């Protein structure tokens, strides 16, 4: 069993849901940059860099890589030091981040303990799923509006995911699951990959 599971997928693909199911299944720590950032909202003692990152996130835009590394690396180290594996959800958002995380894992000596899994979904279905959440009154994120959703898909959709997938394919780390399946079927497919 790999110590580090990286879930890739565009907004609405079910990364967060599947991450929580894996956490329950394996007892791993769930690390999401978005959750780490949202956890900073309203805190009064933030330095300027972190406050700007929170504001950027609330606009539906990408947060600077340095902040992503700062938050993500600390959380990963803490989990591994505690003897836990980690499920990374929405942590790798561009090719530079994929490369930097790979280097970080090499530095920690855990690069052979990484499995990357894409939950594949097309951009149109992503928007429909996210819009349906708003219409049903369920907003997984307090910043969900149709305009923000369009911006998120534009910035974090399949076009942005392609170079990340290429990087992980080159390193023979990527497996792909069809995200159009039921939540249970997606979970079962992921568990099979990890077995």
Backbone as a chain_set.jsonl record, in Angstrom:
{"seq": "XXXXXXXXXXXXXXXXXXXXXXXXXXXXXXXXXXXXXXXXXXXXXXXXXXXXXXXXXXXXXXXXXXXXXXXXXXXXXXXXXXXXXXXXXXXXXXXXXXXXXXXXXXXXXXXXXXXXXXXXXXXXXXXXXXXXXXXXXXXXXXXXXXXXXXXXXXXXXXXXXXXXXXXXXXXXXXXXXXXXXXXXXXXXXXXXXXX", "coords": {"N": [[0.844, -1.187, 0.0], [0.613, 2.15, -0.909], [2.068, 5.074, 0.61], [1.418, 7.651, -0.064], [-1.202, 9.087, -1.688], [-2.271, 10.657, -4.495], [-4.905, 12.477, -5.619], [-6.233, 13.392, -8.671], [-8.234, 15.565, -10.656], [-10.819, 17.376, -12.28], [-12.779, 20.242, -11.127], [-15.686, 19.14, -9.411], [-15.399, 16.476, -10.028], [-15.413, 14.661, -8.026], [-13.302, 14.329, -6.308], [-12.959, 15.205, -3.608], [-14.973, 13.792, -2.212], [-14.198, 11.135, -2.743], [-11.668, 11.204, -1.606], [-12.291, 11.456, 1.129], [-13.567, 9.028, 1.531], [-11.444, 7.28, 1.117], [-9.814, 8.028, 3.231], [-11.408, 7.182, 5.377], [-11.416, 4.448, 4.78], [-8.7, 3.627, 4.848], [-7.555, 4.953, 6.996], [-5.956, 7.145, 6.591], [-4.467, 10.465, 6.426], [-6.24, 13.325, 5.363], [-5.425, 15.705, 2.999], [-6.006, 18.784, 1.72], [-5.445, 21.534, -0.261], [-7.29, 23.597, -0.648], [-9.001, 23.216, 1.575], [-7.146, 23.683, 3.616], [-6.585, 26.368, 3.111], [-9.192, 27.497, 3.358], [-9.514, 27.008, 6.026], [-8.026, 29.011, 7.094], [-9.504, 31.283, 6.829], [-10.844, 34.21, 8.257], [-9.077, 34.24, 10.358], [-7.089, 36.256, 12.431], [-4.381, 36.663, 12.745], [-2.897, 36.266, 10.443], [-0.142, 36.272, 8.149], [0.834, 38.589, 5.537], [1.122, 37.258, 3.059], [-0.385, 34.878, 3.371], [-2.949, 35.932, 3.869], [-3.47, 37.217, 1.446], [-3.522, 34.958, -0.178], [-5.845, 33.643, 0.748], [-7.783, 35.547, -0.024], [-7.461, 35.46, -2.817], [-8.225, 32.802, -3.358], [-10.943, 32.978, -2.669], [-11.889, 34.435, -4.784], [-11.968, 32.596, -6.749], [-9.671, 32.067, -8.089], [-6.297, 30.928, -8.891], [-4.074, 30.121, -6.287], [-0.858, 31.352, -5.269], [1.997, 29.339, -5.997], [4.045, 29.101, -4.043], [2.705, 29.405, -1.612], [1.014, 27.22, -1.671], [2.906, 25.158, -1.498], [4.044, 25.72, 1.0], [1.884, 25.349, 2.837], [0.975, 22.746, 2.13], [3.311, 21.039, 2.251], [4.043, 21.197, 4.964], [1.803, 20.008, 6.191], [1.906, 17.426, 5.083], [4.407, 16.482, 6.026], [3.848, 16.485, 8.801], [1.835, 14.49, 8.945], [3.181, 12.17, 7.939], [5.246, 12.018, 9.804], [3.767, 11.318, 11.994], [3.262, 8.75, 11.419], [1.291, 8.197, 9.585], [-0.333, 7.613, 6.419], [-1.045, 9.662, 3.502], [-3.731, 11.308, 1.807], [-3.874, 13.23, -0.91], [-5.714, 15.854, -2.076], [-6.682, 17.829, -4.634], [-4.307, 19.173, -4.531], [-2.149, 19.225, -6.321], [-2.044, 21.336, -8.911], [-0.922, 22.33, -11.209], [1.739, 21.926, -13.67], [4.236, 22.734, -12.678], [3.812, 22.501, -9.939], [3.416, 19.733, -9.76], [5.971, 18.813, -10.432], [7.46, 20.007, -8.34], [6.329, 18.858, -6.026], [7.019, 16.2, -6.555], [9.819, 16.341, -6.385], [9.989, 17.105, -3.688], [8.969, 14.761, -2.469], [10.985, 13.014, -3.226], [13.106, 14.129, -1.77], [12.215, 13.561, 0.807], [12.44, 10.872, 0.718], [10.364, 9.215, -0.103], [9.447, 8.849, -2.66], [8.968, 6.513, -4.086], [6.704, 5.634, -2.97], [4.352, 6.689, -3.922], [1.172, 7.083, -5.425], [-0.684, 8.149, -8.129], [-3.914, 9.111, -8.981], [-6.286, 9.75, -11.387], [-9.534, 11.048, -11.436], [-11.53, 10.929, -13.91], [-13.353, 13.288, -15.839], [-15.445, 15.185, -18.043], [-15.335, 18.715, -18.989], [-17.873, 19.932, -19.386], [-19.66, 18.242, -18.018], [-18.622, 18.586, -15.51], [-19.272, 21.312, -14.956], [-22.087, 21.084, -15.013], [-22.555, 19.344, -12.852], [-21.559, 20.87, -10.697], [-23.177, 23.131, -10.861], [-25.643, 21.964, -10.337], [-25.32, 21.345, -7.663], [-25.469, 23.876, -6.492], [-28.086, 24.603, -7.23], [-29.548, 22.736, -5.798], [-29.228, 23.624, -3.31], [-27.094, 22.702, -1.947], [-23.943, 23.519, -1.233], [-20.73, 22.789, -1.609], [-18.646, 24.36, -1.174], [-18.231, 27.526, 0.287], [-17.802, 29.588, -1.481], [-19.068, 29.028, -3.862], [-20.527, 30.073, -6.777], [-22.231, 30.613, -9.898], [-20.604, 32.125, -11.651], [-18.114, 31.974, -10.374], [-17.774, 29.23, -10.535], [-17.506, 28.853, -13.326], [-15.093, 30.195, -13.715], [-13.387, 28.629, -12.128], [-13.47, 26.183, -13.539], [-12.413, 26.99, -15.958], [-9.823, 27.624, -15.184], [-9.004, 25.328, -13.827], [-9.759, 23.133, -15.286], [-9.882, 20.437, -17.769], [-7.984, 21.169, -19.726], [-5.995, 22.39, -18.23], [-5.242, 20.223, -16.731], [-4.003, 18.406, -18.435], [-1.048, 18.708, -18.918], [-0.152, 17.989, -16.378], [-1.031, 15.367, -16.081], [0.51, 14.274, -18.137], [3.083, 14.574, -17.065], [2.977, 12.84, -14.799], [2.411, 10.459, -16.111], [4.749, 10.06, -17.556], [6.431, 9.471, -15.437], [5.421, 7.076, -14.722], [3.315, 6.877, -12.827], [0.613, 7.353, -12.945], [-2.804, 6.439, -12.775], [-6.074, 5.944, -14.142], [-9.48, 6.608, -13.486], [-12.871, 6.245, -14.383], [-14.833, 8.945, -13.905], [-17.552, 9.257, -14.293], [-18.986, 7.204, -13.319], [-20.898, 5.646, -10.619], [-20.556, 6.79, -7.189], [-19.8, 4.662, -5.523], [-18.793, 2.804, -7.375], [-16.614, 4.209, -8.421], [-15.055, 4.451, -6.085], [-14.55, 1.698, -5.573], [-13.022, 1.074, -7.839], [-10.765, 2.678, -7.387], [-9.767, 1.533, -5.021], [-9.081, -0.97, -6.017], [-6.944, -0.27, -7.677], [-5.118, 0.538, -5.751], [-4.631, -1.788, -4.368]], "CA": [[0.0, 0.0, 0.0], [1.386, 3.385, -1.009], [1.865, 6.031, 1.705], [0.939, 8.924, -0.591], [-2.172, 8.96, -2.772], [-2.596, 11.966, -5.057], [-6.097, 12.435, -6.461], [-6.358, 14.445, -9.675], [-9.541, 15.64, -11.284], [-11.305, 18.746, -12.411], [-13.837, 20.512, -10.146], [-16.9, 18.351, -9.588], [-15.099, 15.089, -10.39], [-15.608, 13.799, -6.867], [-12.037, 14.136, -5.577], [-13.147, 15.377, -2.167], [-15.769, 12.658, -1.72], [-13.372, 9.922, -2.779], [-10.592, 11.371, -0.621], [-12.827, 11.144, 2.453], [-13.823, 7.58, 1.592], [-10.146, 6.624, 1.287], [-9.392, 8.323, 4.601], [-12.171, 6.258, 6.222], [-11.044, 3.071, 4.44], [-7.314, 3.311, 5.183], [-7.074, 5.68, 8.167], [-4.957, 8.12, 6.166], [-4.753, 11.881, 6.653], [-6.721, 14.018, 4.166], [-4.8, 17.017, 2.839], [-6.543, 19.551, 0.605], [-4.998, 22.93, -0.183], [-8.48, 24.425, -0.47], [-9.422, 23.119, 2.975], [-6.138, 24.37, 4.43], [-6.805, 27.808, 2.917], [-10.471, 27.881, 3.964], [-9.297, 26.973, 7.47], [-7.367, 30.258, 7.494], [-10.464, 32.392, 6.733], [-11.279, 34.825, 9.508], [-7.998, 34.309, 11.354], [-6.609, 37.635, 12.49], [-2.923, 36.74, 12.852], [-2.268, 35.799, 9.203], [0.801, 37.178, 7.504], [0.286, 39.182, 4.307], [1.097, 36.248, 1.998], [-1.507, 33.972, 3.592], [-4.2, 36.673, 3.692], [-3.647, 37.403, 0.002], [-3.883, 33.653, -0.721], [-7.256, 33.421, 1.072], [-8.562, 36.44, -0.886], [-7.359, 34.926, -4.179], [-9.055, 31.604, -3.396], [-12.348, 33.377, -2.629], [-12.223, 34.944, -6.117], [-11.967, 31.456, -7.666], [-8.418, 32.074, -8.841], [-5.245, 30.047, -8.386], [-3.201, 30.666, -5.251], [0.554, 31.244, -5.634], [2.596, 28.043, -5.699], [4.808, 29.126, -2.791], [1.772, 29.209, -0.502], [0.582, 25.826, -1.777], [3.98, 24.331, -0.953], [4.181, 26.019, 2.428], [0.804, 24.686, 3.566], [0.933, 21.315, 1.823], [4.489, 20.312, 2.734], [3.963, 21.104, 6.426], [0.764, 19.028, 6.532], [2.401, 16.097, 4.697], [5.441, 16.113, 7.0], [3.198, 16.18, 10.079], [1.154, 13.196, 8.835], [4.166, 11.102, 7.813], [5.941, 11.93, 11.099], [2.844, 10.641, 12.914], [3.116, 7.373, 10.955], [0.1, 8.059, 8.742], [-0.266, 7.914, 5.005], [-1.805, 10.868, 3.163], [-4.502, 11.415, 0.566], [-3.789, 14.615, -1.36], [-6.894, 16.153, -2.878], [-6.632, 19.196, -5.145], [-3.038, 19.783, -4.123], [-1.343, 19.453, -7.525], [-2.93, 22.057, -9.842], [-0.205, 22.676, -12.445], [2.912, 21.089, -13.901], [5.302, 23.145, -11.763], [3.51, 21.897, -8.648], [3.682, 18.295, -9.876], [7.428, 18.635, -10.368], [7.954, 20.384, -7.015], [5.921, 17.808, -5.083], [7.832, 15.015, -6.837], [11.129, 16.611, -5.779], [9.776, 17.055, -2.239], [8.857, 13.358, -2.078], [12.328, 12.446, -3.352], [13.877, 14.628, -0.628], [11.754, 12.832, 1.994], [12.716, 9.448, 0.53], [9.111, 8.47, -0.262], [9.004, 8.967, -4.061], [8.483, 5.206, -4.54], [5.485, 5.344, -2.223], [3.33, 7.606, -4.438], [0.245, 6.643, -6.473], [-1.521, 9.237, -8.62], [-5.145, 8.597, -9.589], [-7.181, 10.766, -11.948], [-10.957, 10.759, -11.561], [-11.731, 11.621, -15.185], [-14.666, 13.867, -16.109], [-15.285, 16.279, -19.005], [-15.612, 20.043, -18.441], [-19.308, 20.218, -19.387], [-20.277, 17.513, -16.91], [-18.141, 19.262, -14.301], [-20.104, 22.491, -14.72], [-23.447, 20.638, -14.699], [-22.57, 18.819, -11.477], [-21.366, 21.96, -9.743], [-24.381, 23.971, -10.926], [-26.704, 21.206, -9.664], [-25.11, 21.501, -6.22], [-26.002, 25.189, -6.1], [-29.546, 24.571, -7.404], [-30.15, 21.908, -4.748], [-28.971, 24.249, -2.011], [-25.887, 22.124, -1.382], [-22.719, 24.139, -1.731], [-19.608, 22.172, -0.911], [-17.738, 25.46, -0.863], [-19.008, 28.75, 0.481], [-17.565, 30.523, -2.581], [-19.706, 28.529, -5.081], [-21.526, 30.798, -7.56], [-22.026, 30.175, -11.282], [-19.435, 32.819, -12.213], [-16.913, 31.378, -9.765], [-17.637, 27.881, -11.098], [-16.946, 28.973, -14.681], [-13.681, 30.577, -13.563], [-12.659, 27.46, -11.621], [-13.327, 25.193, -14.607], [-11.49, 27.569, -16.935], [-8.46, 27.584, -14.641], [-8.673, 24.014, -13.283], [-10.39, 22.1, -16.104], [-9.062, 19.416, -18.419], [-6.827, 21.756, -20.426], [-4.956, 22.591, -17.216], [-4.848, 18.922, -16.194], [-3.238, 17.612, -19.409], [0.392, 18.611, -18.673], [0.07, 17.29, -15.106], [-1.172, 13.951, -16.414], [1.678, 13.885, -18.934], [4.21, 14.458, -16.128], [2.847, 11.622, -14.0], [2.506, 9.325, -17.022], [6.184, 9.904, -17.814], [7.029, 8.854, -14.248], [4.718, 5.811, -14.512], [2.608, 6.982, -11.546], [-0.792, 7.714, -13.157], [-3.892, 5.52, -13.116], [-7.267, 6.739, -14.45], [-10.779, 6.019, -13.166], [-13.976, 6.96, -15.031], [-15.575, 9.683, -12.895], [-18.995, 9.276, -14.585], [-19.587, 6.075, -12.604], [-21.426, 5.937, -9.286], [-19.522, 6.993, -6.172], [-19.318, 3.359, -5.063], [-17.983, 2.198, -8.435], [-15.34, 4.952, -8.45], [-14.303, 4.021, -4.897], [-14.083, 0.325, -5.779], [-11.956, 1.106, -8.848], [-9.582, 3.236, -6.747], [-9.247, 0.519, -4.081], [-8.423, -1.993, -6.835], [-5.645, 0.287, -8.1], [-4.234, 0.617, -4.588], [-4.423, -3.12, -3.784]], "C": [[0.883, 1.242, 0.0], [1.066, 4.323, 0.149], [1.232, 7.329, 1.228], [0.042, 8.669, -1.798], [-2.514, 10.374, -3.223], [-3.807, 11.795, -5.965], [-6.114, 13.655, -7.374], [-7.774, 14.417, -10.219], [-9.979, 17.084, -11.325], [-12.384, 18.989, -11.362], [-15.096, 19.699, -10.449], [-16.657, 16.887, -9.905], [-15.282, 14.125, -9.225], [-14.347, 13.54, -6.067], [-12.237, 14.193, -4.063], [-13.906, 14.22, -1.542], [-14.919, 11.395, -1.658], [-12.21, 10.012, -1.792], [-11.09, 10.984, 0.764], [-13.124, 9.657, 2.605], [-12.514, 6.816, 1.776], [-9.597, 6.829, 2.695], [-10.097, 7.36, 5.557], [-11.695, 4.813, 6.03], [-9.66, 2.704, 4.981], [-6.792, 4.006, 6.445], [-5.985, 6.695, 7.844], [-5.408, 9.538, 6.531], [-5.186, 12.515, 5.327], [-6.097, 15.404, 4.109], [-5.316, 17.652, 1.558], [-6.091, 20.996, 0.763], [-6.181, 23.859, 0.049], [-8.959, 24.411, 0.974], [-8.44, 23.839, 3.895], [-6.324, 25.886, 4.332], [-8.106, 28.267, 3.576], [-10.379, 27.872, 5.488], [-8.636, 28.235, 8.002], [-8.33, 31.45, 7.487], [-10.854, 32.893, 8.122], [-10.219, 34.89, 10.587], [-7.352, 35.688, 11.288], [-5.089, 37.761, 12.459], [-2.194, 36.264, 11.591], [-1.241, 36.802, 8.701], [0.212, 37.603, 6.155], [0.143, 38.151, 3.191], [-0.112, 35.323, 2.149], [-2.847, 34.681, 3.418], [-4.498, 36.891, 2.217], [-4.07, 36.084, -0.65], [-5.354, 33.344, -0.465], [-8.137, 34.269, 0.159], [-8.59, 35.931, -2.326], [-8.251, 33.703, -4.343], [-10.538, 31.977, -3.455], [-12.828, 33.968, -3.951], [-12.261, 33.828, -7.158], [-10.707, 31.352, -8.492], [-7.391, 31.176, -8.163], [-4.359, 30.792, -7.387], [-1.751, 30.432, -5.671], [1.146, 29.914, -5.157], [3.334, 28.031, -4.366], [3.92, 28.874, -1.584], [1.283, 27.762, -0.485], [1.639, 24.917, -1.163], [4.086, 24.5, 0.557], [3.133, 25.258, 3.251], [0.84, 23.166, 3.382], [2.097, 20.539, 2.405], [4.455, 20.146, 4.25], [2.962, 20.029, 6.845], [1.221, 17.605, 6.213], [3.448, 15.613, 5.696], [4.813, 15.693, 8.326], [2.54, 14.795, 10.044], [2.159, 12.045, 8.784], [4.934, 10.914, 9.118], [5.087, 11.201, 12.132], [2.58, 9.194, 12.488], [1.891, 7.128, 10.097], [0.443, 8.258, 7.28], [-1.119, 9.146, 4.737], [-2.557, 10.688, 1.854], [-4.501, 12.893, 0.213], [-4.89, 14.867, -2.383], [-6.816, 17.608, -3.323], [-5.353, 19.917, -4.78], [-2.186, 20.12, -5.342], [-2.249, 20.048, -8.595], [-2.24, 22.506, -11.117], [1.071, 21.847, -12.524], [4.054, 21.439, -12.956], [5.079, 22.537, -10.381], [3.775, 20.393, -8.669], [5.176, 18.025, -9.737], [7.963, 18.919, -8.968], [7.559, 19.357, -5.964], [6.745, 16.546, -5.298], [9.226, 15.162, -6.22], [11.047, 16.526, -4.258], [9.7, 15.604, -1.749], [10.203, 12.648, -2.202], [13.191, 12.853, -2.155], [13.5, 13.897, 0.66], [12.046, 11.335, 1.908], [11.468, 8.599, 0.361], [8.59, 8.494, -1.706], [8.478, 7.643, -4.611], [7.167, 4.814, -3.881], [4.324, 6.232, -2.659], [2.485, 6.908, -5.501], [-0.639, 7.82, -6.835], [-2.715, 8.631, -9.339], [-5.976, 9.776, -10.084], [-8.608, 10.232, -11.942], [-11.422, 11.585, -12.759], [-13.189, 12.042, -15.388], [-14.478, 14.972, -17.134], [-15.769, 17.595, -18.397], [-17.107, 20.353, -18.373], [-20.008, 19.505, -18.234], [-19.845, 18.11, -15.571], [-19.032, 20.452, -13.97], [-21.526, 22.085, -14.313], [-23.545, 20.118, -13.265], [-22.474, 19.946, -10.456], [-22.585, 22.875, -9.695], [-25.538, 23.283, -10.2], [-26.562, 21.301, -8.141], [-25.706, 22.813, -5.73], [-27.527, 25.162, -6.147], [-30.233, 23.779, -6.29], [-29.951, 22.504, -3.36], [-27.746, 23.696, -1.325], [-24.685, 22.802, -2.019], [-21.563, 23.562, -0.942], [-18.589, 23.233, -0.509], [-18.561, 26.733, -0.705], [-18.845, 29.756, -0.664], [-18.213, 30.072, -3.891], [-20.772, 29.499, -5.6], [-21.279, 30.376, -8.997], [-20.808, 30.837, -11.907], [-18.137, 32.236, -11.673], [-16.688, 29.98, -10.328], [-17.025, 27.926, -12.493], [-15.46, 29.307, -14.624], [-12.855, 29.38, -13.088], [-12.434, 26.439, -12.725], [-12.365, 25.702, -15.671], [-10.039, 27.396, -16.472], [-8.042, 26.162, -14.25], [-9.276, 22.858, -14.079], [-9.395, 21.179, -16.786], [-7.862, 19.977, -19.171], [-5.668, 21.957, -19.452], [-4.416, 21.259, -16.699], [-3.925, 18.14, -17.128], [-1.73, 17.558, -19.129], [0.733, 17.903, -17.362], [-0.012, 15.786, -15.343], [0.031, 13.451, -17.21], [2.895, 13.684, -18.035], [4.135, 13.137, -15.365], [2.871, 10.365, -14.858], [3.966, 9.02, -17.329], [6.874, 9.197, -16.655], [6.318, 7.556, -13.844], [3.976, 5.771, -13.171], [1.093, 7.12, -11.711], [-1.681, 6.523, -13.492], [-5.142, 6.382, -13.292], [-8.526, 5.932, -14.142], [-11.848, 6.883, -13.832], [-14.85, 7.612, -13.962], [-17.072, 9.761, -13.151], [-19.732, 8.149, -13.868], [-20.169, 6.536, -11.272], [-20.272, 6.134, -8.308], [-18.941, 5.671, -5.7], [-18.416, 2.705, -6.102], [-16.631, 2.889, -8.549], [-14.476, 4.52, -7.272], [-13.723, 2.624, -5.089], [-12.931, 0.274, -6.774], [-10.658, 1.65, -8.243], [-8.941, 2.222, -5.801], [-8.545, -0.597, -4.839], [-7.042, -1.536, -7.29], [-4.646, 0.231, -6.952], [-3.884, -0.741, -3.99], [-3.047, -3.685, -4.119]], "O": [[1.794, 1.363, 0.819], [-0.071, 4.368, 0.619], [0.587, 8.032, 2.005], [0.477, 8.103, -2.801], [-2.988, 11.189, -2.432], [-3.753, 11.066, -6.955], [-6.023, 14.795, -6.918], [-8.427, 13.373, -10.239], [-9.561, 17.905, -10.509], [-12.866, 18.031, -10.757], [-15.513, 19.587, -11.602], [-17.614, 16.124, -10.038], [-15.304, 12.91, -9.419], [-14.315, 12.631, -5.237], [-11.745, 13.336, -3.329], [-13.535, 13.723, -0.479], [-14.918, 10.679, -0.657], [-11.813, 9.004, -1.208], [-10.404, 10.271, 1.496], [-12.95, 9.093, 3.685], [-12.47, 5.823, 2.503], [-8.994, 5.928, 3.278], [-9.463, 6.787, 6.443], [-11.586, 4.053, 6.992], [-9.464, 1.608, 5.507], [-5.701, 3.684, 6.916], [-5.19, 7.062, 8.709], [-6.562, 9.772, 6.891], [-4.569, 12.27, 4.29], [-6.221, 16.186, 5.051], [-5.101, 17.138, 0.459], [-6.326, 21.614, 1.801], [-6.096, 24.796, 0.842], [-9.284, 25.456, 1.537], [-8.846, 24.52, 4.836], [-6.235, 26.599, 5.332], [-8.134, 29.288, 4.263], [-11.076, 28.63, 6.163], [-8.671, 28.506, 9.203], [-8.029, 32.498, 8.058], [-11.149, 32.114, 9.028], [-10.426, 35.522, 11.622], [-7.101, 36.214, 10.204], [-4.561, 38.838, 12.181], [-1.019, 35.902, 11.651], [-1.431, 38.014, 8.806], [-0.784, 37.043, 5.697], [-0.846, 38.165, 2.457], [-0.786, 35.018, 1.166], [-3.786, 34.096, 2.877], [-5.644, 36.765, 1.785], [-4.884, 36.086, -1.573], [-6.042, 32.839, -1.352], [-9.13, 33.775, -0.375], [-9.633, 35.971, -2.978], [-8.953, 33.575, -5.346], [-11.303, 31.367, -4.202], [-14.03, 34.003, -4.217], [-12.555, 34.084, -8.326], [-10.672, 30.63, -9.488], [-7.576, 30.727, -7.032], [-3.955, 31.932, -7.614], [-1.443, 29.447, -6.341], [0.839, 29.433, -4.066], [3.255, 27.048, -3.63], [4.332, 28.205, -0.636], [1.153, 27.153, 0.578], [1.313, 24.01, -0.396], [4.205, 23.522, 1.295], [3.465, 24.605, 4.241], [0.748, 22.405, 4.346], [1.892, 19.48, 2.998], [4.797, 19.083, 4.768], [3.236, 19.235, 7.745], [0.957, 16.681, 6.983], [3.39, 14.475, 6.161], [5.194, 14.677, 8.908], [2.669, 14.019, 10.991], [2.009, 11.057, 9.503], [5.241, 9.785, 9.502], [5.612, 10.548, 13.034], [1.78, 8.494, 13.108], [1.489, 5.981, 9.899], [1.383, 8.976, 6.939], [-1.83, 9.622, 5.622], [-2.095, 10.018, 0.93], [-5.056, 13.714, 0.944], [-4.983, 14.19, -3.407], [-6.875, 18.518, -2.496], [-5.324, 21.146, -4.727], [-1.568, 21.184, -5.392], [-3.12, 19.361, -9.128], [-2.9, 23.013, -12.024], [1.439, 21.156, -11.574], [4.763, 20.551, -12.483], [6.028, 22.108, -9.725], [4.3, 19.842, -7.701], [5.59, 17.119, -9.013], [8.807, 18.182, -8.458], [8.367, 19.017, -5.099], [7.131, 15.889, -4.331], [9.747, 14.228, -5.611], [11.923, 15.949, -3.614], [10.299, 15.26, -0.73], [10.532, 11.785, -1.388], [13.916, 12.031, -1.595], [14.357, 13.642, 1.506], [11.918, 10.614, 2.897], [11.49, 7.401, 0.643], [7.421, 8.193, -1.945], [7.632, 7.641, -5.506], [6.588, 3.777, -4.205], [3.417, 6.503, -1.872], [3.019, 6.223, -6.373], [-1.27, 8.423, -5.967], [-2.564, 7.757, -10.192], [-6.325, 10.676, -9.32], [-8.865, 9.112, -12.382], [-11.674, 12.784, -12.641], [-14.12, 11.274, -15.147], [-13.449, 15.648, -17.112], [-16.514, 17.599, -17.417], [-17.565, 20.968, -17.411], [-20.849, 20.092, -17.554], [-20.62, 18.132, -14.615], [-19.496, 20.588, -12.837], [-22.102, 22.662, -13.39], [-24.504, 20.417, -12.554], [-23.215, 19.971, -9.473], [-22.98, 23.34, -8.626], [-26.325, 23.945, -9.523], [-27.559, 21.333, -7.419], [-26.362, 22.86, -4.69], [-28.189, 25.637, -5.224], [-31.35, 24.101, -5.885], [-30.437, 21.969, -2.364], [-27.383, 24.153, -0.241], [-24.45, 22.662, -3.219], [-21.43, 23.816, 0.255], [-17.773, 23.019, 0.389], [-19.484, 26.981, -1.481], [-19.657, 30.671, -0.804], [-17.945, 30.665, -4.936], [-21.791, 29.719, -4.946], [-20.218, 29.829, -9.296], [-20.051, 30.181, -12.622], [-17.179, 32.029, -12.419], [-15.548, 29.584, -10.572], [-16.134, 27.138, -12.811], [-14.664, 28.767, -15.393], [-11.754, 29.144, -13.586], [-11.342, 25.885, -12.846], [-11.586, 24.926, -16.226], [-9.153, 27.069, -17.261], [-6.861, 25.823, -14.329], [-9.301, 21.725, -13.599], [-8.218, 21.142, -16.43], [-6.823, 19.32, -19.244], [-4.509, 21.726, -19.795], [-3.262, 21.178, -16.278], [-3.149, 17.302, -16.669], [-1.167, 16.463, -19.101], [1.792, 17.285, -17.25], [0.831, 15.026, -14.866], [0.512, 12.341, -16.987], [3.654, 12.732, -18.22], [5.119, 12.401, -15.294], [3.305, 9.311, -14.393], [4.372, 7.858, -17.358], [7.798, 8.412, -16.866], [6.572, 7.005, -12.773], [4.005, 4.761, -12.468], [0.358, 7.017, -10.729], [-1.366, 5.713, -14.364], [-5.261, 7.434, -12.663], [-8.633, 4.753, -14.479], [-11.742, 8.109, -13.843], [-15.527, 6.92, -13.201], [-17.805, 10.28, -12.31], [-20.962, 8.142, -13.815], [-19.958, 7.673, -10.85], [-19.149, 5.7, -8.566], [-17.732, 5.559, -5.498], [-17.392, 2.117, -5.754], [-15.613, 2.228, -8.752], [-13.287, 4.252, -7.443], [-12.549, 2.389, -4.803], [-11.974, -0.476, -6.583], [-9.575, 1.148, -8.544], [-7.719, 2.069, -5.782], [-7.533, -1.121, -4.376], [-6.089, -2.315, -7.288], [-3.473, -0.085, -7.153], [-2.95, -0.845, -3.195], [-2.717, -4.796, -3.703]]}, "num_chains": 1, "name": "protein.A"}
